[in-house]
Amino acid sequence: MFAAVRHAGYRIGTGSLTPEGHGQALALARAIREAGSAWKEVRTSPTARTHETAAIIASELGIPVIDDDRIGVDGDLSDLLPPTEPSGIIFVSHLPVLNRMFRAWAKRFGQEEPPLTDIAAGCLVDPDRNSFTAIRG
């Protein structure tokens, strides 16, 4: 299983999380922890809002944060899509990237992709069960 989540709320001018965004990221981290998987690392795209969201999640879960340009808006996701199974990884990225990931996995699962992802929300993706489970901060 892996998780793919959208960054928390941020200031347009600076790209940094708002105080509300900090709370959203913390709530998201707690929801991910309650999902009960063995998380190994958080991977983040190269923006302030994703880095800050990832750092909060990683701190709450006691795991490292790794920069990953592949999950940036212009990144190449090809080696993160089926049949690759990035087990134990939490990806923090942007809506267009998450939509591409979810679309590819939904096609593999033979089902519709999950609906658009709100701020500080996403899905747990379980290739063993061919399932998506919504997760929200």
C-alpha positions as CSV (number, residue, x, y, z in Angstrom):
1,M,0.0,0.0,0.0
2,F,1.0,3.6,-0.6
3,A,-0.6,7.0,0.0
4,A,-0.9,9.9,-2.4
5,V,-2.1,13.2,-0.9
6,R,-2.4,16.8,-1.8
7,H,-0.6,19.5,0.1
8,A,-2.3,21.5,2.8
9,G,-3.7,25.1,2.5
10,Y,-1.1,27.7,1.6
11,R,-0.6,31.5,1.0
12,I,-0.7,32.4,-2.7
13,G,2.1,35.0,-2.3
14,T,4.7,32.9,-0.5
15,G,3.7,29.4,-1.2
16,S,4.1,28.6,2.5
17,L,1.4,26.9,4.5
18,T,-1.1,29.1,6.4
19,P,-1.8,28.4,10.1
20,E,-4.9,26.5,9.0
21,G,-2.8,24.6,6.5
22,H,-0.5,23.5,9.4
23,G,-3.5,22.2,11.2
24,Q,-4.7,20.4,8.1
25,A,-1.3,18.7,7.5
26,L,-1.2,17.6,11.1
27,A,-4.7,16.2,10.9
28,L,-3.8,14.4,7.6
29,A,-0.7,12.9,9.3
30,R,-2.8,11.5,12.1
31,A,-5.3,10.1,9.7
32,I,-2.5,8.4,7.8
33,R,-1.1,7.0,11.0
34,E,-4.5,5.6,11.9
35,A,-4.6,3.8,8.6
36,G,-2.1,1.4,10.2
37,S,0.3,0.7,7.4
38,A,4.1,0.4,7.9
39,W,5.1,3.8,6.4
40,K,8.8,4.1,5.4
41,E,9.2,7.6,4.0
42,V,7.4,10.7,2.7
43,R,8.3,11.9,-0.8
44,T,7.6,15.5,-1.8
45,S,7.5,17.6,-4.9
46,P,9.8,20.6,-5.1
47,T,7.5,23.4,-3.8
48,A,7.3,25.1,-0.4
49,R,3.7,23.9,0.3
50,T,4.4,20.3,-0.4
51,H,7.7,20.3,1.5
52,E,6.0,21.9,4.6
53,T,3.1,19.4,4.4
54,A,5.5,16.5,4.0
55,A,7.7,17.7,6.9
56,I,4.6,17.8,9.2
57,I,3.5,14.3,8.2
58,A,7.1,12.9,8.5
59,S,7.5,14.4,11.9
60,E,4.3,13.0,13.2
61,L,5.1,9.5,11.8
62,G,8.8,9.5,12.6
63,I,10.0,8.9,9.1
64,P,12.3,10.7,6.6
65,V,11.3,13.2,3.9
66,I,12.8,12.7,0.5
67,D,12.6,15.3,-2.4
68,D,11.3,13.7,-5.6
69,D,11.2,15.8,-8.7
70,R,9.1,13.0,-10.4
71,I,6.1,14.1,-8.5
72,G,6.4,17.8,-9.3
73,V,3.8,19.3,-11.7
74,D,6.2,18.7,-14.7
75,G,7.7,15.5,-13.4
76,D,7.9,12.1,-15.1
77,L,5.7,9.7,-13.2
78,S,6.3,6.7,-15.5
79,D,8.3,4.6,-13.0
80,L,5.7,5.3,-10.2
81,L,2.7,4.0,-12.2
82,P,1.5,0.4,-12.6
83,P,3.0,-2.2,-12.5
84,T,5.4,-0.5,-10.0
85,E,4.1,-0.8,-6.5
86,P,5.7,1.9,-4.3
87,S,4.9,0.2,-1.0
88,G,5.1,2.1,2.3
89,I,5.6,5.5,0.6
90,I,3.5,8.6,1.2
91,F,3.6,11.0,-1.8
92,V,2.8,14.7,-1.2
93,S,2.1,16.5,-4.5
94,H,-0.3,18.6,-6.5
95,L,-3.8,17.9,-7.9
96,P,-2.7,17.3,-11.6
97,V,-0.1,14.8,-10.5
98,L,-2.4,13.0,-8.2
99,N,-5.0,12.8,-10.9
100,R,-2.5,11.1,-13.2
101,M,-1.5,8.6,-10.6
102,F,-5.0,7.8,-9.6
103,R,-6.1,7.5,-13.3
104,A,-3.3,5.0,-14.0
105,W,-4.0,2.9,-10.9
106,A,-7.8,2.9,-11.5
107,K,-7.2,1.6,-15.0
108,R,-5.1,-1.3,-13.6
109,F,-7.8,-2.0,-10.9
110,G,-10.6,-1.9,-13.6
111,Q,-12.6,0.8,-11.9
112,E,-13.3,4.5,-12.0
113,E,-10.7,6.8,-10.6
114,P,-11.5,8.4,-7.3
115,P,-13.0,12.0,-7.4
116,L,-10.8,15.1,-7.5
117,T,-8.7,15.5,-4.3
118,D,-9.3,18.4,-1.9
119,I,-6.6,20.2,-0.1
120,A,-5.0,18.0,2.6
121,A,-6.7,14.9,1.3
122,G,-5.9,12.0,-1.0
123,C,-6.1,8.2,-1.1
124,L,-4.5,5.1,0.3
125,V,-3.8,2.9,-2.8
126,D,-3.7,-0.8,-2.2
127,P,-2.5,-2.8,-5.2
128,D,-3.1,-6.1,-3.4
129,R,-6.8,-5.4,-3.0
130,N,-7.2,-3.2,-6.1
131,S,-8.6,-0.5,-3.9
132,F,-8.6,3.2,-3.1
133,T,-9.5,4.5,0.3
134,A,-10.1,8.2,0.8
135,I,-8.0,9.9,3.5
136,R,-8.5,13.4,4.7
137,G,-7.0,15.8,7.2
